[in-house]
Amino acid sequence: MNAMRAWLLVALLTLPPGAQAARLLPRMAAPPPMTGLASWYGRLHDGRLMANGHRFRALGLSAASLALPLGTRVRVTRLANGRSIELTITDRGPRKTCLIDVSLGAARALGMVHSGLALVRIEVLIEPPPW
């Protein structure tokens, strides 16, 4: 067993920098960007527990999705004005007609507070590990 660990350590150290993870882990293709409606939720839900176990803060930067795993980091871009923000999926929701539900703080950054709904593009930046 010790010989195997030593061999693995030598193999890792002899690879060029940055190549270790690329050669040892399988490559996973990022899902294609999604386009659809986004809604927002705010002060009414402030302080409630989210699906990840943390308390929701209306002015914070978080998002809810039914399709993406908790912990997924996404870039949400409002198509009408080009504003974008990076968020982490921390909760479950929204309504069935929307792809994502963003916090009031994120809605302000995207410029969608007054409209309530907005057409957005969602790009997955980092997916959480499957375990």
ChimeraX commands (.cxc) that place a marker at each C-alpha (Angstrom):
marker #1 position 0.00,0.00,0.00 radius 0.5
marker #1 position 2.83,2.41,0.83 radius 0.5
marker #1 position 4.49,1.70,-2.52 radius 0.5
marker #1 position 1.26,2.62,-4.31 radius 0.5
marker #1 position 1.02,5.91,-2.39 radius 0.5
marker #1 position 4.65,6.70,-3.20 radius 0.5
marker #1 position 4.07,5.95,-6.89 radius 0.5
marker #1 position 1.01,8.22,-6.95 radius 0.5
marker #1 position 2.95,11.03,-5.27 radius 0.5
marker #1 position 5.81,10.71,-7.78 radius 0.5
marker #1 position 3.31,10.68,-10.65 radius 0.5
marker #1 position 1.63,13.83,-9.38 radius 0.5
marker #1 position 4.90,15.68,-8.83 radius 0.5
marker #1 position 6.28,14.87,-12.29 radius 0.5
marker #1 position 3.29,16.23,-14.18 radius 0.5
marker #1 position 3.51,19.84,-15.33 radius 0.5
marker #1 position 1.73,22.37,-13.05 radius 0.5
marker #1 position -2.01,22.48,-13.64 radius 0.5
marker #1 position -2.04,19.13,-15.41 radius 0.5
marker #1 position -2.57,16.98,-12.32 radius 0.5
marker #1 position -6.31,17.47,-12.02 radius 0.5
marker #1 position -6.80,17.45,-15.79 radius 0.5
marker #1 position -5.18,14.04,-16.16 radius 0.5
marker #1 position -6.54,12.34,-13.07 radius 0.5
marker #1 position -10.13,13.55,-13.08 radius 0.5
marker #1 position -12.57,12.84,-15.90 radius 0.5
marker #1 position -13.49,15.84,-17.99 radius 0.5
marker #1 position -17.03,17.06,-17.47 radius 0.5
marker #1 position -18.61,19.27,-20.08 radius 0.5
marker #1 position -20.31,22.37,-18.75 radius 0.5
marker #1 position -24.03,22.40,-19.51 radius 0.5
marker #1 position -25.08,24.83,-22.24 radius 0.5
marker #1 position -26.39,28.25,-21.15 radius 0.5
marker #1 position -30.13,28.37,-20.42 radius 0.5
marker #1 position -32.40,31.25,-21.38 radius 0.5
marker #1 position -35.71,31.92,-19.66 radius 0.5
marker #1 position -37.54,33.97,-17.07 radius 0.5
marker #1 position -36.18,34.98,-13.68 radius 0.5
marker #1 position -38.21,36.23,-10.74 radius 0.5
marker #1 position -37.11,37.58,-7.38 radius 0.5
marker #1 position -38.09,37.14,-3.75 radius 0.5
marker #1 position -37.32,39.46,-0.90 radius 0.5
marker #1 position -38.29,40.81,2.49 radius 0.5
marker #1 position -41.30,38.53,2.99 radius 0.5
marker #1 position -38.90,35.55,3.16 radius 0.5
marker #1 position -36.12,37.33,5.10 radius 0.5
marker #1 position -34.77,35.16,7.92 radius 0.5
marker #1 position -36.40,31.91,6.77 radius 0.5
marker #1 position -34.30,28.79,6.39 radius 0.5
marker #1 position -33.22,27.97,2.86 radius 0.5
marker #1 position -32.74,24.47,1.46 radius 0.5
marker #1 position -29.00,24.65,2.24 radius 0.5
marker #1 position -29.75,25.23,5.95 radius 0.5
marker #1 position -28.71,28.89,6.07 radius 0.5
marker #1 position -31.01,31.84,6.70 radius 0.5
marker #1 position -32.23,33.82,3.71 radius 0.5
marker #1 position -31.15,37.46,3.56 radius 0.5
marker #1 position -33.22,39.50,1.14 radius 0.5
marker #1 position -30.42,41.96,0.40 radius 0.5
marker #1 position -27.85,39.19,0.02 radius 0.5
marker #1 position -26.80,37.56,-3.22 radius 0.5
marker #1 position -28.40,34.15,-3.59 radius 0.5
marker #1 position -30.64,32.22,-5.95 radius 0.5
marker #1 position -33.15,29.38,-5.99 radius 0.5
marker #1 position -33.53,26.78,-8.73 radius 0.5
marker #1 position -35.41,23.53,-9.17 radius 0.5
marker #1 position -33.12,22.30,-11.95 radius 0.5
marker #1 position -29.62,23.05,-10.62 radius 0.5
marker #1 position -27.98,21.34,-7.62 radius 0.5
marker #1 position -27.48,23.30,-4.41 radius 0.5
marker #1 position -24.03,24.91,-4.34 radius 0.5
marker #1 position -23.85,25.44,-8.09 radius 0.5
marker #1 position -22.22,28.76,-9.00 radius 0.5
marker #1 position -23.95,30.51,-11.92 radius 0.5
marker #1 position -23.68,33.74,-13.88 radius 0.5
marker #1 position -27.10,35.34,-14.45 radius 0.5
marker #1 position -27.26,37.94,-17.23 radius 0.5
marker #1 position -30.33,40.08,-17.85 radius 0.5
marker #1 position -30.75,40.21,-21.61 radius 0.5
marker #1 position -32.56,43.59,-21.70 radius 0.5
marker #1 position -29.64,45.56,-20.23 radius 0.5
marker #1 position -26.64,43.21,-20.28 radius 0.5
marker #1 position -26.10,43.37,-16.50 radius 0.5
marker #1 position -24.79,40.17,-14.97 radius 0.5
marker #1 position -24.02,38.80,-11.54 radius 0.5
marker #1 position -22.53,35.59,-10.16 radius 0.5
marker #1 position -24.72,33.76,-7.65 radius 0.5
marker #1 position -24.76,30.47,-5.77 radius 0.5
marker #1 position -27.84,28.24,-5.80 radius 0.5
marker #1 position -28.81,28.09,-2.12 radius 0.5
marker #1 position -32.53,27.34,-2.20 radius 0.5
marker #1 position -35.28,25.52,-4.08 radius 0.5
marker #1 position -37.88,27.27,-6.19 radius 0.5
marker #1 position -39.22,29.25,-8.07 radius 0.5
marker #1 position -42.60,29.10,-9.76 radius 0.5
marker #1 position -42.89,26.60,-12.57 radius 0.5
marker #1 position -42.80,29.34,-15.22 radius 0.5
marker #1 position -39.34,30.64,-14.20 radius 0.5
marker #1 position -35.86,29.11,-14.41 radius 0.5
marker #1 position -34.43,30.91,-11.42 radius 0.5
marker #1 position -35.50,33.00,-8.45 radius 0.5
marker #1 position -32.97,35.59,-7.26 radius 0.5
marker #1 position -32.76,37.50,-3.99 radius 0.5
marker #1 position -33.76,41.16,-3.80 radius 0.5
marker #1 position -30.09,42.16,-3.66 radius 0.5
marker #1 position -29.38,40.25,-6.88 radius 0.5
marker #1 position -32.53,41.67,-8.51 radius 0.5
marker #1 position -31.29,45.19,-7.75 radius 0.5
marker #1 position -27.92,44.41,-9.31 radius 0.5
marker #1 position -29.67,43.09,-12.44 radius 0.5
marker #1 position -32.05,46.06,-12.59 radius 0.5
marker #1 position -35.19,43.93,-12.44 radius 0.5
marker #1 position -36.82,45.02,-9.16 radius 0.5
marker #1 position -39.58,47.10,-10.73 radius 0.5
marker #1 position -40.44,44.66,-13.49 radius 0.5
marker #1 position -40.66,41.59,-11.22 radius 0.5
marker #1 position -39.73,39.23,-14.04 radius 0.5
marker #1 position -36.87,39.41,-16.52 radius 0.5
marker #1 position -35.55,37.40,-19.44 radius 0.5
marker #1 position -32.11,36.07,-18.43 radius 0.5
marker #1 position -29.32,33.79,-19.59 radius 0.5
marker #1 position -27.91,31.42,-16.95 radius 0.5
marker #1 position -24.42,30.01,-17.36 radius 0.5
marker #1 position -23.11,27.33,-14.99 radius 0.5
marker #1 position -19.65,28.32,-13.75 radius 0.5
marker #1 position -18.94,25.68,-11.07 radius 0.5
marker #1 position -20.94,22.58,-10.23 radius 0.5
marker #1 position -20.60,21.10,-6.75 radius 0.5
marker #1 position -19.06,17.62,-6.45 radius 0.5
marker #1 position -21.63,14.80,-6.64 radius 0.5
marker #1 position -20.99,13.57,-3.09 radius 0.5
marker link #1:1,2 radius 0.2
marker link #1:2,3 radius 0.2
marker link #1:3,4 radius 0.2
marker link #1:4,5 radius 0.2
marker link #1:5,6 radius 0.2
marker link #1:6,7 radius 0.2
marker link #1:7,8 radius 0.2
marker link #1:8,9 radius 0.2
marker link #1:9,10 radius 0.2
marker link #1:10,11 radius 0.2
marker link #1:11,12 radius 0.2
marker link #1:12,13 radius 0.2
marker link #1:13,14 radius 0.2
marker link #1:14,15 radius 0.2
marker link #1:15,16 radius 0.2
marker link #1:16,17 radius 0.2
marker link #1:17,18 radius 0.2
marker link #1:18,19 radius 0.2
marker link #1:19,20 radius 0.2
marker link #1:20,21 radius 0.2
marker link #1:21,22 radius 0.2
marker link #1:22,23 radius 0.2
marker link #1:23,24 radius 0.2
marker link #1:24,25 radius 0.2
marker link #1:25,26 radius 0.2
marker link #1:26,27 radius 0.2
marker link #1:27,28 radius 0.2
marker link #1:28,29 radius 0.2
marker link #1:29,30 radius 0.2
marker link #1:30,31 radius 0.2
marker link #1:31,32 radius 0.2
marker link #1:32,33 radius 0.2
marker link #1:33,34 radius 0.2
marker link #1:34,35 radius 0.2
marker link #1:35,36 radius 0.2
marker link #1:36,37 radius 0.2
marker link #1:37,38 radius 0.2
marker link #1:38,39 radius 0.2
marker link #1:39,40 radius 0.2
marker link #1:40,41 radius 0.2
marker link #1:41,42 radius 0.2
marker link #1:42,43 radius 0.2
marker link #1:43,44 radius 0.2
marker link #1:44,45 radius 0.2
marker link #1:45,46 radius 0.2
marker link #1:46,47 radius 0.2
marker link #1:47,48 radius 0.2
marker link #1:48,49 radius 0.2
marker link #1:49,50 radius 0.2
marker link #1:50,51 radius 0.2
marker link #1:51,52 radius 0.2
marker link #1:52,53 radius 0.2
marker link #1:53,54 radius 0.2
marker link #1:54,55 radius 0.2
marker link #1:55,56 radius 0.2
marker link #1:56,57 radius 0.2
marker link #1:57,58 radius 0.2
marker link #1:58,59 radius 0.2
marker link #1:59,60 radius 0.2
marker link #1:60,61 radius 0.2
marker link #1:61,62 radius 0.2
marker link #1:62,63 radius 0.2
marker link #1:63,64 radius 0.2
marker link #1:64,65 radius 0.2
marker link #1:65,66 radius 0.2
marker link #1:66,67 radius 0.2
marker link #1:67,68 radius 0.2
marker link #1:68,69 radius 0.2
marker link #1:69,70 radius 0.2
marker link #1:70,71 radius 0.2
marker link #1:71,72 radius 0.2
marker link #1:72,73 radius 0.2
marker link #1:73,74 radius 0.2
marker link #1:74,75 radius 0.2
marker link #1:75,76 radius 0.2
marker link #1:76,77 radius 0.2
marker link #1:77,78 radius 0.2
marker link #1:78,79 radius 0.2
marker link #1:79,80 radius 0.2
marker link #1:80,81 radius 0.2
marker link #1:81,82 radius 0.2
marker link #1:82,83 radius 0.2
marker link #1:83,84 radius 0.2
marker link #1:84,85 radius 0.2
marker link #1:85,86 radius 0.2
marker link #1:86,87 radius 0.2
marker link #1:87,88 radius 0.2
marker link #1:88,89 radius 0.2
marker link #1:89,90 radius 0.2
marker link #1:90,91 radius 0.2
marker link #1:91,92 radius 0.2
marker link #1:92,93 radius 0.2
marker link #1:93,94 radius 0.2
marker link #1:94,95 radius 0.2
marker link #1:95,96 radius 0.2
marker link #1:96,97 radius 0.2
marker link #1:97,98 radius 0.2
marker link #1:98,99 radius 0.2
marker link #1:99,100 radius 0.2
marker link #1:100,101 radius 0.2
marker link #1:101,102 radius 0.2
marker link #1:102,103 radius 0.2
marker link #1:103,104 radius 0.2
marker link #1:104,105 radius 0.2
marker link #1:105,106 radius 0.2
marker link #1:106,107 radius 0.2
marker link #1:107,108 radius 0.2
marker link #1:108,109 radius 0.2
marker link #1:109,110 radius 0.2
marker link #1:110,111 radius 0.2
marker link #1:111,112 radius 0.2
marker link #1:112,113 radius 0.2
marker link #1:113,114 radius 0.2
marker link #1:114,115 radius 0.2
marker link #1:115,116 radius 0.2
marker link #1:116,117 radius 0.2
marker link #1:117,118 radius 0.2
marker link #1:118,119 radius 0.2
marker link #1:119,120 radius 0.2
marker link #1:120,121 radius 0.2
marker link #1:121,122 radius 0.2
marker link #1:122,123 radius 0.2
marker link #1:123,124 radius 0.2
marker link #1:124,125 radius 0.2
marker link #1:125,126 radius 0.2
marker link #1:126,127 radius 0.2
marker link #1:127,128 radius 0.2
marker link #1:128,129 radius 0.2
marker link #1:129,130 radius 0.2
marker link #1:130,131 radius 0.2
view
